[in-house]
C-alpha cells in the first residue's frame, strides 16, 4: 500500500482551490483544508478576512 501525499501551498489567488477541485474531479482523494474552516468558525464569515477580523483573532490568542 502506498502512503504518498502532496501538500499544496501558495499565496491568495494562486489557484490552490482550483487545482484541488480538478484533482478531486479526476478521482484523486483530497482532504479539506482545516485552516479555512477554523477561520470561518472564528469569524462567522464564508469569505476572506478583513484586517479587523485578523486583529480580533490575534488579540484573542
Secondary structure, DSSP 8 states (H G I E B T S, - for coil): -----------TTSSHHHHHHHHHHTT------HHHHHHHHHHT-SS---HHHHHHHHHH-
